[in-house]
Amino acid sequence: VDSLDPMMRELIGLYPAICAIGIGLPGEEVEGRLIASDYEGMQGAALCGHIEETFGVPAFVENDVNAAVAGYCGRQQAGTGDTAAAVYLPKKYGPGVGVWINGALMKGRNGLVGEVACLPLGFDWLSESSPQERLDCLARIAQVCILMYNPHRLVIYGQVPPQQFMELLEGLMRSPMERLMMPEIDFSDDLRSDFEAGIRNEGLKWIKNY
């Protein structure tokens, strides 16, 4: 966890008014420790505790798709009554979902809302599979998000063919109620810009009353 210290020390030296540090990464923090991370050296690490002890400022961790949906909603100027969901399908790992309701991220009891790779779909995201199989499961996950959260907008991040995906999703959403629930759907193969905006937006919430 100390691999980021030199960069943080340099930035705090340049900008001594820094009063919070936010880290965006693919992973989940529960009770102060990373219980899941794509970076093996971060597994089980008390990242925020290390930052706070080393630099004396509060720190927070946000996962990639949560930050992205926050950035997306900021870019869309989503109102406080809006609901949005984002599904991110990385190239090598299973999907994740971020949910935005009434102007804030929906986190759940342990901050683990959106762990859809664990859904009992009978599919192993880490195994060798065809693009069609992954796309089929992604459409089913999108269906779950629509039925669970009834979002105004659903954004799909990843290298996903929009027309083929929509054909699959529309084939799943067949009843009159499901048709009524279909949200506006956006596709993006660039998670980074929304991810960075979301980390900034969430960080500002930490310091606005500082």
N, CA, C and O of each residue as an XYZ file, in Angstrom:
840
protein
N       0.811     -1.224      0.000
C       0.000      0.000      0.000
C       0.844      1.274      0.000
O       0.346      2.355     -0.313
N       2.102      1.141      0.347
C       2.937      2.344      0.398
C       3.493      2.727     -0.967
O       4.258      3.686     -1.068
N       3.125      1.995     -2.025
C       3.659      2.319     -3.352
C       3.166      3.684     -3.856
O       3.792      4.292     -4.725
N       2.041      4.160     -3.304
C       1.505      5.455     -3.721
C       2.054      6.619     -2.899
O       1.815      7.782     -3.224
N       2.784      6.305     -1.842
C       3.224      7.365     -0.928
C       4.071      8.451     -1.593
O       3.817      9.630     -1.347
N       5.065      8.114     -2.424
C       5.881      9.191     -3.018
C       5.047     10.179     -3.834
O       5.275     11.386     -3.758
N       4.085      9.680     -4.612
C       3.250     10.564     -5.410
C       2.394     11.457     -4.509
O       2.269     12.659     -4.747
N       1.806     10.853     -3.468
C       0.972     11.649     -2.562
C       1.791     12.690     -1.819
O       1.353     13.826     -1.637
N       2.978     12.295     -1.393
C       3.846     13.233     -0.672
C       4.211     14.419     -1.561
O       4.240     15.560     -1.100
N       4.486     14.149     -2.825
C       4.817     15.229     -3.761
C       3.624     16.161     -3.962
O       3.781     17.382     -3.963
N       2.431     15.585     -4.132
C       1.246     16.416     -4.371
C       0.886     17.255     -3.150
O       0.510     18.419     -3.283
N       1.002     16.662     -1.956
C       0.712     17.429     -0.749
C       1.734     18.543     -0.564
O       1.405     19.615     -0.056
N       2.977     18.290     -0.976
C       3.980     19.342     -0.938
C       3.648     20.491     -1.876
O       3.863     21.658     -1.546
N       3.119     20.149     -3.056
C       2.747     21.187     -4.025
C       1.452     21.897     -3.639
O       1.292     23.093     -3.883
N       0.536     21.151     -3.038
C      -0.797     21.694     -2.707
C      -1.100     21.396     -1.242
O      -1.855     20.469     -0.949
N      -0.527     22.161     -0.323
C      -0.681     21.860      1.109
C      -2.112     22.024      1.616
O      -2.409     21.612      2.738
N      -3.005     22.614      0.824
C      -4.401     22.748      1.245
C      -5.188     21.447      1.086
O      -6.342     21.372      1.507
N      -4.577     20.417      0.482
C      -5.270     19.124      0.330
C      -5.750     18.647      1.699
O      -4.969     18.559      2.646
N      -7.057     18.340      1.791
C      -7.605     17.906      3.081
C      -8.371     16.600      2.977
O      -9.035     16.204      3.935
N      -8.296     15.923      1.844
C      -8.856     14.580      1.705
C      -8.203     13.924      0.497
O      -7.800     14.603     -0.448
N      -8.104     12.607      0.535
C      -7.518     11.849     -0.573
C      -8.483     10.747     -0.971
O      -8.907      9.945     -0.138
N      -8.823     10.715     -2.239
C      -9.705      9.678     -2.760
C      -8.951      8.767     -3.718
O      -8.183      9.231     -4.561
N      -9.177      7.481     -3.580
C      -8.526      6.487     -4.431
C      -9.608      5.714     -5.184
O     -10.519      5.157     -4.572
N      -9.506      5.683     -6.489
C     -10.398      4.865     -7.299
C      -9.668      3.631     -7.779
O      -8.593      3.726     -8.371
N     -10.258      2.464     -7.521
C      -9.615      1.228     -7.969
C     -10.658      0.124     -8.119
O     -11.739      0.192     -7.532
N     -10.322     -0.895     -8.914
C     -11.221     -2.038     -9.032
C     -11.107     -2.912     -7.797
O     -10.167     -3.697     -7.666
N     -12.051     -2.776     -6.906
C     -12.010     -3.533     -5.667
C     -13.063     -3.020     -4.707
O     -13.801     -2.087     -5.022
N     -13.131     -3.635     -3.530
C     -14.131     -3.264     -2.529
C     -13.474     -3.208     -1.160
O     -12.677     -4.075     -0.801
N     -13.821     -2.169     -0.400
C     -13.314     -2.019      0.954
C     -14.452     -2.240      1.937
O     -15.514     -1.634      1.799
N     -14.244     -3.096      2.924
C     -15.228     -3.368      3.971
C     -14.508     -3.291      5.314
O     -13.478     -3.931      5.526
N     -15.080     -2.489      6.216
C     -14.530     -2.322      7.556
C     -13.036     -1.996      7.517
O     -12.239     -2.529      8.289
N     -12.690     -1.106      6.593
C     -11.332     -0.583      6.562
C     -10.306     -1.419      5.827
O      -9.133     -1.049      5.786
N     -10.717     -2.544      5.240
C      -9.763     -3.374      4.514
C     -10.313     -3.758      3.151
O     -11.518     -3.948      2.988
N      -9.426     -3.871      2.180
C      -9.828     -4.268      0.836
C     -10.081     -5.770      0.818
O      -9.154     -6.569      0.953
N     -11.335     -6.139      0.653
C     -11.660     -7.571      0.625
C     -11.578     -8.134     -0.787
O     -11.546     -9.350     -0.976
N     -11.545     -7.255     -1.769
C     -11.430     -7.688     -3.162
C     -10.657     -6.629     -3.916
O     -10.918     -5.435     -3.767
N      -9.712     -7.061     -4.719
C      -8.941     -6.127     -5.528
C      -8.315     -6.871     -6.693
O      -7.863     -8.006     -6.542
N      -8.289     -6.236     -7.846
C      -7.613     -6.820     -8.993
C      -6.090     -6.779     -8.817
O      -5.355     -7.424     -9.565
N      -5.622     -6.010     -7.815
C      -4.188     -5.920     -7.538
C      -3.872     -6.820     -6.343
O      -4.285     -6.539     -5.218
N      -3.145     -7.892     -6.597
C      -2.906     -8.906     -5.573
C      -2.267     -8.329     -4.324
O      -2.592     -8.737     -3.209
N      -1.358     -7.379     -4.507
C      -0.668     -6.784     -3.361
C      -1.548     -5.926     -2.478
O      -1.140     -5.540     -1.383
N      -2.754     -5.622     -2.939
C      -3.682     -4.798     -2.158
C      -4.680     -5.644     -1.359
O      -5.389     -5.106     -0.509
N      -4.749     -6.949     -1.613
C      -5.727     -7.802     -0.945
C      -5.551     -7.730      0.571
O      -4.462     -7.972      1.091
N      -6.624     -7.398      1.264
C      -6.594     -7.337      2.717
C      -5.940     -6.098      3.291
O      -5.841     -5.969      4.511
N      -5.491     -5.185      2.448
C      -4.758     -4.011      2.917
C      -5.696     -2.975      3.526
O      -6.825     -2.799      3.068
N      -5.219     -2.296      4.557
C      -5.935     -1.170      5.160
C      -5.459      0.100      4.468
O      -4.719      0.889      5.054
N      -5.878      0.297      3.232
C      -5.363      1.387      2.406
C      -5.697      2.745      3.003
O      -4.815      3.590      3.153
N      -6.977      2.965      3.349
C      -7.358      4.275      3.883
C      -6.674      4.537      5.223
O      -6.224      5.651      5.492
N      -6.599      3.502      6.060
C      -5.929      3.663      7.344
C      -4.471      4.046      7.168
O      -3.953      4.883      7.908
N      -3.803      3.437      6.189
C      -2.404      3.764      5.923
C      -2.260      5.214      5.488
O      -1.369      5.918      5.963
N      -3.127      5.667      4.589
C      -3.055      7.046      4.094
C      -3.305      8.041      5.226
O      -2.585      9.029      5.374
N      -4.341      7.761      6.021
C      -4.681      8.685      7.105
C      -3.563      8.759      8.137
O      -3.262      9.836      8.651
N      -2.945      7.615      8.445
C      -1.849      7.600      9.421
C      -0.602      8.293      8.875
O       0.107      8.988      9.603
N      -0.348      8.093      7.586
C       0.877      8.634      6.990
C       0.779     10.130      6.716
O       1.742     10.868      6.924
N      -0.393     10.580      6.246
C      -0.505     11.970      5.785
C      -1.449     12.829      6.623
O      -1.526     14.039      6.413
N      -2.162     12.229      7.563
C      -2.979     13.014      8.474
C      -4.215     13.628      7.862
O      -4.728     14.621      8.377
N      -4.712     13.053      6.759
C      -5.949     13.543      6.149
C      -6.879     12.348      5.929
O      -6.411     11.226      5.738
N      -8.195     12.583      5.955
C      -9.122     11.475      5.698
C      -8.989     10.959      4.275
O      -8.657     11.709      3.357
N      -9.253      9.667      4.103
C      -9.134      9.038      2.782
C     -10.361      8.173      2.530
O     -10.991      7.669      3.459
N     -10.682      8.016      1.260
C     -11.779      7.120      0.894
C     -11.399      6.341     -0.351
O     -10.587      6.787     -1.162
N     -12.004      5.167     -0.484
C     -11.811      4.310     -1.656
C     -13.149      4.160     -2.359
O     -14.176      3.932     -1.720
N     -13.127      4.291     -3.677
C     -14.335      4.048     -4.461
C     -13.995      3.121     -5.605
O     -12.953      3.268     -6.245
N     -14.878      2.160     -5.865
C     -14.554      1.243     -6.956
C     -14.867      1.877     -8.305
O     -15.504      2.927     -8.377
N     -14.418      1.234     -9.361
C     -14.421      1.853    -10.681
C     -15.819      2.161    -11.203
O     -16.064      3.264    -11.690
N     -16.743      1.201    -11.110
C     -18.057      1.426    -11.718
C     -18.903      2.363    -10.862
O     -19.738      3.091    -11.400
N     -18.709      2.363     -9.538
C     -19.400      3.342     -8.702
C     -18.974      4.756     -9.068
O     -19.808      5.644     -9.245
N     -17.670      4.952     -9.180
C     -17.174      6.275     -9.547
C     -17.673      6.669    -10.932
O     -18.031      7.824    -11.163
N     -17.697      5.711    -11.847
C     -18.129      6.015    -13.218
C     -19.586      6.444    -13.267
O     -19.915      7.404    -13.965
N     -20.471      5.760    -12.546
C     -21.883      6.152    -12.602
C     -22.086      7.507    -11.927
O     -22.960      8.271    -12.337
N     -21.299      7.814    -10.911
C     -21.372      9.142    -10.297
C     -20.929     10.215    -11.292
O     -21.556     11.269    -11.400
N     -19.838      9.935    -12.022
C     -19.376     10.888    -13.032
C     -20.352     11.028    -14.180
O     -20.578     12.129    -14.682
N     -20.927      9.919    -14.593
C     -21.919      9.928    -15.672
C     -23.127     10.775    -15.287
O     -23.605     11.581    -16.085
N     -23.624     10.590    -14.052
C     -24.792     11.350    -13.613
C     -24.464     12.835    -13.485
O     -25.318     13.684    -13.741
N     -23.231     13.152    -13.091
C     -22.829     14.549    -13.068
C     -22.804     15.145    -14.463
O     -23.243     16.276    -14.674
N     -22.289     14.380    -15.412
C     -22.228     14.856    -16.801
C     -23.622     15.013    -17.394
O     -23.860     15.921    -18.190
N     -24.534     14.141    -17.014
C     -25.905     14.202    -17.513
C     -26.758     15.200    -16.736
O     -27.926     15.423    -17.056
N     -26.154     15.796    -15.711
C     -26.878     16.727    -14.830
C     -28.156     16.071    -14.298
O     -29.238     16.657    -14.320
N     -27.990     14.846    -13.826
C     -29.126     14.092    -13.292
C     -29.682     14.786    -12.064
O     -28.926     15.222    -11.195
N     -30.995     14.891    -11.989
C     -31.645     15.531    -10.855
C     -31.678     14.633     -9.644
O     -31.346     13.451     -9.729
N     -32.079     15.190     -8.510
C     -32.095     14.424     -7.271
C     -33.147     13.315     -7.303
O     -33.068     12.370     -6.518
N     -34.123     13.417     -8.192
C     -35.123     12.363     -8.295
C     -34.795     11.303     -9.322
O     -35.577     10.374     -9.527
N     -33.628     11.429     -9.982
C     -33.264     10.497    -11.045
C     -32.602      9.236    -10.491
O     -31.941      9.251     -9.452
N     -32.805      8.163    -11.216
C     -32.143      6.894    -10.914
C     -31.365      6.450    -12.142
O     -31.865      6.519    -13.265
N     -30.155      6.000    -11.923
C     -29.332      5.506    -13.030
C     -28.578      4.262    -12.562
O     -28.307      4.090    -11.374
N     -28.254      3.415    -13.506
C     -27.427      2.237    -13.224
C     -26.380      2.125    -14.322
O     -26.620      2.494    -15.472
N     -25.222      1.613    -13.948
C     -24.146      1.396    -14.904
C     -23.649     -0.031    -14.782
O     -23.489     -0.550    -13.677
N     -23.408     -0.660    -15.916
C     -22.836     -2.003    -15.951
C     -21.495     -1.912    -16.656
O     -21.407     -1.409    -17.776
N     -20.461     -2.396    -16.005
C     -19.120     -2.365    -16.589
C     -18.651     -3.796    -16.829
O     -18.629     -4.617    -15.912
N     -18.280     -4.079    -18.067
C     -17.755     -5.398    -18.413
C     -16.300     -5.253    -18.833
O     -16.026     -4.911    -19.983
N     -15.350     -5.510    -17.912
C     -13.932     -5.457    -18.286
C     -13.581     -6.589    -19.245
O     -14.368     -7.511    -19.458
N     -12.393     -6.500    -19.812
C     -11.972     -7.519    -20.763
C     -11.659     -8.845    -20.087
O     -11.937     -9.904    -20.649
N     -11.073     -8.802    -18.866
C     -10.560    -10.021    -18.249
C     -11.362    -10.499    -17.050
O     -11.231    -11.652    -16.640
N     -12.193     -9.626    -16.479
C     -12.843     -9.968    -15.223
C     -14.363     -9.942    -15.383
O     -14.887     -9.629    -16.452
N     -15.052    -10.276    -14.301
C     -16.496    -10.259    -14.320
C     -17.043     -8.841    -14.241
O     -16.304     -7.900    -13.949
N     -18.339     -8.690    -14.503
C     -18.947     -7.362    -14.529
C     -19.216     -6.820    -13.135
O     -19.246     -7.558    -12.151
N     -19.406     -5.531    -13.082
C     -19.827     -4.868    -11.857
C     -20.892     -3.847    -12.196
O     -20.997     -3.399    -13.338
N     -21.680     -3.483    -11.204
C     -22.772     -2.535    -11.398
C     -22.660     -1.414    -10.376
O     -22.338     -1.653     -9.212
N     -22.925     -0.196    -10.814
C     -23.049      0.953     -9.927
C     -24.459      1.495    -10.032
O     -25.048      1.506    -11.113
N     -25.003      1.946     -8.907
C     -26.391      2.414     -8.867
C     -26.430      3.802     -8.233
O     -25.831      4.041     -7.184
N     -27.143      4.702     -8.887
C     -27.271      6.093     -8.433
C     -28.750      6.390     -8.218
O     -29.548      6.301     -9.152
N     -29.116      6.743     -6.984
C     -30.518      6.996     -6.652
C     -30.623      8.292     -5.849
O     -29.914      8.483     -4.862
N     -31.513      9.171     -6.286
C     -31.792     10.412     -5.557
C     -30.533     11.218     -5.255
O     -30.352     11.717     -4.144
N     -29.664     11.337     -6.259
C     -28.493     12.199     -6.125
C     -27.316     11.613     -5.388
O     -26.400     12.346     -5.014
N     -27.311     10.301     -5.165
C     -26.202      9.699     -4.424
C     -26.015      8.256     -4.845
O     -26.938      7.617     -5.349
N     -24.799      7.747     -4.632
C     -24.531      6.342     -4.880
C     -25.278      5.476     -3.879
O     -25.344      5.798     -2.693
N     -25.837      4.384     -4.362
C     -26.459      3.396     -3.487
C     -25.386      2.381     -3.117
O     -24.833      1.717     -3.994
N     -25.087      2.255     -1.823
C     -23.958      1.430     -1.396
C     -24.372      0.114     -0.761
O     -23.716     -0.903     -0.987
N     -25.444      0.101      0.028
C     -25.811     -1.100      0.750
C     -25.098     -1.202      2.086
O     -24.315     -0.323      2.446
N     -25.364     -2.267      2.818
C     -24.856     -2.424      4.191
C     -23.337     -2.392      4.267
O     -22.773     -1.708      5.120
N     -22.676     -3.123      3.387
C     -21.208     -3.181      3.391
C     -20.583     -2.459      2.209
O     -19.391     -2.613      1.942
N     -21.385     -1.670      1.499
C     -20.855     -1.012      0.311
C     -20.693     -1.950     -0.866
O     -19.928     -1.660     -1.786
N     -21.406     -3.080     -0.855
C     -21.189     -4.108     -1.871
C     -22.328     -4.219     -2.872
O     -22.448     -5.235     -3.557
N     -23.158     -3.200     -2.968
C     -24.184     -3.219     -4.015
C     -23.512     -3.332     -5.382
O     -22.538     -2.632     -5.656
N     -24.028     -4.207     -6.233
C     -23.516     -4.292     -7.599
C     -22.580     -5.446     -7.873
O     -21.973     -5.495     -8.943
N     -22.438     -6.391     -6.930
C     -21.544     -7.535     -7.155
C     -22.256     -8.588     -8.010
O     -22.475     -9.718     -7.575
N     -22.608     -8.193     -9.226
C     -23.433     -9.040    -10.089
C     -22.679    -10.224    -10.677
O     -23.299    -11.155    -11.191
N     -21.355    -10.204    -10.610
C     -20.599    -11.366    -11.084
C     -20.922    -12.604    -10.261
O     -20.654    -13.726    -10.689
N     -21.510    -12.396     -9.053
C     -21.869    -13.514     -8.179
C     -23.288    -14.017     -8.422
O     -23.704    -14.983     -7.782
N     -24.033    -13.402     -9.313
C     -25.386    -13.872     -9.595
C     -25.355    -15.315    -10.112
O     -24.446    -15.687    -10.853
N     -26.346    -16.129     -9.723
C     -26.358    -17.540    -10.137
C     -26.825    -17.712    -11.583
O     -27.915    -18.222    -11.841
N     -25.992    -17.282    -12.507
C     -26.328    -17.379    -13.932
C     -25.750    -18.639    -14.580
O     -25.959    -18.880    -15.769
N     -25.023    -19.442    -13.795
C     -24.397    -20.631    -14.359
C     -23.274    -20.305    -15.313
O     -23.039    -21.025    -16.283
N     -22.563    -19.186    -15.026
C     -21.513    -18.733    -15.940
C     -20.302    -18.301    -15.131
O     -20.432    -17.544    -14.168
N     -19.125    -18.778    -15.517
C     -17.876    -18.414    -14.860
C     -17.194    -17.340    -15.685
O     -16.687    -17.611    -16.774
N     -17.181    -16.116    -15.162
C     -16.634    -14.983    -15.917
C     -15.135    -15.083    -16.142
O     -14.603    -14.449    -17.054
N     -14.447    -15.870    -15.325
C     -12.987    -15.970    -15.451
C     -12.555    -17.131    -16.334
O     -11.360    -17.321    -16.562
N     -13.514    -17.912    -16.834
C     -13.170    -19.049    -17.684
C     -13.147    -18.622    -19.151
O     -13.611    -17.541    -19.512
N     -12.599    -19.493    -19.971
C     -12.625    -19.256    -21.412
C     -14.073    -19.333    -21.897
O     -14.771    -20.310    -21.626
N     -14.507    -18.326    -22.598
C     -15.885    -18.309    -23.087
C     -15.940    -17.504    -24.378
O     -15.044    -16.716    -24.679
N     -16.987    -17.716    -25.114
C     -17.135    -17.002    -26.379
C     -17.700    -15.604    -26.124
O     -18.387    -15.388    -25.126
N     -17.417    -14.657    -27.014
C     -18.011    -13.319    -26.885
C     -19.537    -13.360    -26.816
O     -20.151    -12.549    -26.124
N     -20.142    -14.299    -27.528
C     -21.599    -14.405    -27.518
C     -22.110    -14.808    -26.141
O     -23.120    -14.279    -25.676
N     -21.418    -15.745    -25.480
C     -21.831    -16.172    -24.145
C     -21.737    -15.022    -23.153
O     -22.629    -14.834    -22.326
N     -20.665    -14.259    -23.236
C     -20.508    -13.105    -22.338
C     -21.591    -12.067    -22.604
O     -22.133    -11.476    -21.670
N     -21.903    -11.848    -23.862
C     -22.917    -10.858    -24.208
C     -24.298    -11.297    -23.735
O     -25.080    -10.478    -23.253
N     -24.598    -12.581    -23.869
C     -25.876    -13.116    -23.388
C     -26.032    -12.861    -21.892
O     -27.081    -12.401    -21.442
N     -24.995    -13.157    -21.131
C     -25.063    -12.953    -19.678
C     -25.122    -11.476    -19.325
O     -25.796    -11.089    -18.370
N     -24.429    -10.660    -20.082
C     -24.476     -9.215    -19.828
C     -25.889     -8.680    -20.029
O     -26.348     -7.838    -19.257
N     -26.578     -9.161    -21.055
C     -27.956     -8.731    -21.294
C     -28.859     -9.149    -20.137
O     -29.759     -8.402    -19.754
N     -28.627    -10.331    -19.581
C     -29.429    -10.786    -18.442
C     -29.153     -9.931    -17.207
O     -30.062     -9.660    -16.422
N     -27.915     -9.511    -17.038
C     -27.579     -8.625    -15.917
C     -28.241     -7.263    -16.103
O     -28.743     -6.681    -15.142
N     -28.244     -6.755    -17.326
C     -28.924     -5.486    -17.598
C     -30.410     -5.606    -17.291
O     -31.012     -4.681    -16.745
N     -31.000     -6.742    -17.641
C     -32.413     -6.978    -17.336
C     -32.649     -6.927    -15.824
O     -33.614     -6.313    -15.369
N     -31.775     -7.565    -15.050
C     -31.895     -7.547    -13.594
C     -31.836     -6.110    -13.075
O     -32.634     -5.724    -12.221
N     -30.896     -5.324    -13.589
C     -30.752     -3.931    -13.143
C     -32.016     -3.124    -13.433
O     -32.465     -2.336    -12.602
N     -32.578     -3.328    -14.611
C     -33.787     -2.589    -14.984
C     -34.952     -2.983    -14.089
O     -35.699     -2.120    -13.628
N     -35.116     -4.280    -13.840
C     -36.235     -4.745    -13.036
C     -36.058     -4.403    -11.561
O     -37.044     -4.167    -10.862
N     -34.822     -4.371    -11.077
C     -34.579     -4.078     -9.664
C     -34.654     -2.590     -9.353
O     -35.204     -2.193     -8.325
N     -34.094     -1.756    -10.253
C     -33.918     -0.344     -9.921
C     -34.773      0.603    -10.758
O     -34.874      1.785    -10.431
N     -35.392      0.108    -11.830
C     -36.254      0.939    -12.674
C     -35.584      2.271    -13.010
O     -36.160      3.330    -12.760
N     -34.362      2.232    -13.578
C     -33.614      3.477    -13.776
C     -34.146      4.313    -14.935
O     -34.740      3.802    -15.884
N     -33.909      5.627    -14.820
C     -34.164      6.509    -15.957
C     -33.150      6.224    -17.077
O     -33.481      6.248    -18.262
N     -31.897      5.951    -16.658
C     -30.817      5.716    -17.621
C     -30.017      4.491    -17.200
O     -29.811      4.234    -16.014
N     -29.574      3.744    -18.202
C     -28.659      2.617    -17.996
C     -27.496      2.821    -18.948
O     -27.689      2.971    -20.154
N     -26.275      2.825    -18.397
C     -25.092      2.981    -19.248
C     -24.292      1.681    -19.206
O     -24.075      1.100    -18.143
N     -23.863      1.243    -20.381
C     -23.090      0.008    -20.522
C     -21.665      0.394    -20.901
O     -21.437      0.971    -21.965
N     -20.704      0.076    -20.032
C     -19.294      0.356    -20.301
C     -18.601     -0.921    -20.760
O     -18.774     -1.985    -20.165
N     -17.822     -0.800    -21.818
C     -17.065     -1.943    -22.319
C     -17.196     -2.041    -23.825
O     -17.927     -1.278    -24.456
N     -16.488     -2.976    -24.375
C     -16.534     -3.178    -25.826
C     -17.734     -4.067    -26.142
O     -17.611     -5.280    -26.315
N     -18.885     -3.429    -26.210
C     -20.165     -4.128    -26.378
C     -20.814     -3.650    -27.676
O     -20.971     -2.443    -27.860
N     -21.197     -4.558    -28.586
C     -21.867     -4.150    -29.823
C     -23.300     -3.690    -29.514
O     -24.134     -4.515    -29.141
N     -23.601     -2.406    -29.661
C     -24.901     -1.890    -29.213
C     -26.108     -2.568    -29.854
O     -27.053     -2.932    -29.154
N     -26.090     -2.742    -31.171
C     -27.266     -3.303    -31.838
C     -27.524     -4.733    -31.384
O     -28.665     -5.100    -31.098
N     -26.479     -5.536    -31.316
C     -26.637     -6.930    -30.903
C     -27.105     -7.005    -29.451
O     -27.966     -7.813    -29.104
N     -26.527     -6.153    -28.615
C     -26.934     -6.132    -27.214
C     -28.410     -5.761    -27.079
O     -29.144     -6.402    -26.327
N     -28.847     -4.729    -27.802
C     -30.236     -4.289    -27.696
C     -31.200     -5.374    -28.178
O     -32.285     -5.535    -27.619
N     -30.812     -6.106    -29.200
C     -31.667     -7.209    -29.673
C     -31.834     -8.268    -28.588
O     -32.928     -8.796    -28.386
N     -30.733     -8.575    -27.888
C     -30.798     -9.557    -26.807
C     -31.661     -9.040    -25.656
O     -32.509     -9.763    -25.134
N     -31.438     -7.783    -25.267
C     -32.172     -7.218    -24.145
C     -33.663     -7.118    -24.453
O     -34.499     -7.460    -23.616
N     -33.987     -6.655    -25.637
C     -35.396     -6.533    -26.014
C     -36.071     -7.904    -26.084
O     -37.271     -8.020    -25.837
N     -35.300     -8.940    -26.420
C     -35.840    -10.292    -26.418
C     -36.139    -10.798    -25.014
O     -37.004    -11.653    -24.826
N     -35.414    -10.261    -24.020
C     -35.651    -10.640    -22.632
C     -36.795     -9.836    -22.011
O     -37.551    -10.357    -21.191
N     -36.917     -8.572    -22.403
C     -37.914     -7.666    -21.824
C     -39.178     -7.700    -22.679
O     -39.421     -6.792    -23.474
N     -39.970     -8.736    -22.515
C     -41.057     -8.981    -23.466
C     -42.443     -8.607    -22.961
O     -43.326     -8.307    -23.766
N     -42.653     -8.616    -21.660
C     -44.001     -8.341    -21.158
C     -44.296     -6.842    -21.256
O     -43.365     -6.041    -21.346
N     -45.575     -6.450    -21.241
C     -45.914     -5.014    -21.305
C     -45.260     -4.214    -20.186
O     -44.811     -3.093    -20.424
N     -45.192     -4.764    -18.959
C     -44.566     -4.042    -17.861
C     -43.074     -3.857    -18.107
O     -42.525     -2.782    -17.861
N     -42.415     -4.919    -18.598
C     -40.978     -4.816    -18.869
C     -40.703     -3.803    -19.967
O     -39.733     -3.049    -19.894
N     -41.551     -3.786    -20.982
C     -41.389     -2.792    -22.045
C     -41.518     -1.378    -21.491
O     -40.780     -0.476    -21.887
N     -42.456     -1.198    -20.579
C     -42.667      0.108    -19.967
C     -41.451      0.544    -19.161
O     -41.168      1.737    -19.053
N     -40.729     -0.430    -18.593
C     -39.596     -0.128    -17.723
C     -38.297      0.129    -18.483
O     -37.303      0.517    -17.869
N     -38.278     -0.074    -19.780
C     -37.039      0.116    -20.545
C     -36.531      1.547    -20.396
O     -37.256      2.492    -20.709
N     -35.296      1.721    -19.923
C     -34.741      3.063    -19.745
C     -34.051      3.566    -21.010
O     -33.945      2.852    -22.007
N     -33.596      4.788    -20.943
C     -32.664      5.283    -21.964
C     -31.337      4.550    -21.762
O     -30.837      4.476    -20.640
N     -30.770      4.016    -22.823
C     -29.554      3.218    -22.703
C     -28.422      3.870    -23.496
O     -28.563      4.169    -24.681
N     -27.300      4.081    -22.813
C     -26.100      4.632    -23.440
C     -25.008      3.571    -23.436
O     -24.960      2.711    -22.556
N     -24.137      3.645    -24.429
C     -22.993      2.738    -24.529
C     -21.710      3.553    -24.556
O     -21.646      4.596    -25.205
N     -20.696      3.081    -23.856
C     -19.416      3.775    -23.857
C     -18.295      2.751    -23.700
O     -18.357      1.880    -22.832
N     -17.276      2.862    -24.540
C     -16.098      2.018    -24.355
C     -15.001      2.771    -23.604
O     -13.864      2.307    -23.523
N     -15.357      3.951    -23.048
C     -14.403      4.772    -22.308
C     -14.929      5.013    -20.893
O     -15.645      5.983    -20.646
N     -14.571      4.129    -19.976
C     -14.965      4.307    -18.584
C     -14.176      5.424    -17.921
O     -14.659      6.050    -16.977
N     -12.968      5.678    -18.405
C     -12.013      6.518    -17.680
C     -12.515      7.934    -17.405
O     -12.362      8.433    -16.290
N     -13.116      8.592    -18.408
C     -13.495      9.992    -18.221
C     -14.581     10.124    -17.155
O     -14.510     11.016    -16.310
N     -15.588      9.244    -17.186
C     -16.623      9.292    -16.155
C     -16.061      8.863    -14.798
O     -16.439      9.416    -13.766
N     -15.173      7.892    -14.801
C     -14.526      7.430    -13.574
C     -13.772      8.570    -12.884
O     -13.908      8.762    -11.676
N     -12.982      9.322    -13.645
C     -12.211     10.420    -13.066
C     -13.128     11.523    -12.555
O     -12.898     12.083    -11.482
N     -14.172     11.835    -13.330
C     -15.124     12.862    -12.892
C     -15.831     12.430    -11.618
O     -16.068     13.247    -10.727
N     -16.170     11.144    -11.528
C     -16.859     10.651    -10.342
C     -16.001     10.715     -9.097
O     -16.492     11.069     -8.025
N     -14.724     10.376     -9.222
C     -13.826     10.477     -8.070
C     -13.719     11.926     -7.610
O     -13.713     12.190     -6.408
N     -13.635     12.866     -8.545
C     -13.583     14.286     -8.166
C     -14.867     14.701     -7.448
O     -14.824     15.361     -6.410
N     -16.017     14.303     -8.018
C     -17.295     14.693     -7.426
C     -17.466     14.129     -6.015
O     -17.903     14.830     -5.102
N     -17.111     12.847     -5.852
C     -17.248     12.243     -4.527
C     -16.252     12.867     -3.542
O     -16.563     13.033     -2.363
N     -15.069     13.207     -4.025
C     -14.086     13.857     -3.160
C     -14.553     15.218     -2.678
O     -14.315     15.583     -1.526
N     -15.216     15.972     -3.546
C     -15.718     17.289     -3.147
C     -16.747     17.195     -2.034
O     -16.855     18.097     -1.203
N     -17.509     16.095     -2.015
C     -18.483     15.920     -0.938
C     -17.793     15.773      0.414
O     -18.336     16.162      1.448
N     -16.573     15.196      0.389
C     -15.838     15.009      1.626
C     -15.327     16.331      2.192
O     -15.202     16.471      3.409
N     -15.032     17.297      1.333
C     -14.353     18.510      1.793
C     -15.217     19.756      1.783
O     -14.767     20.816      2.219
N     -16.462     19.657      1.292
C     -17.240     20.899      1.116
C     -17.547     21.588      2.447
O     -17.744     22.803      2.478
N     -17.591     20.830      3.543
C     -17.841     21.425      4.843
C     -16.572     21.535      5.682
O     -16.631     21.729      6.896
N     -15.422     21.408      5.015
C     -14.144     21.389      5.735
C     -13.839     22.771      6.326
O     -12.805     22.953      6.969
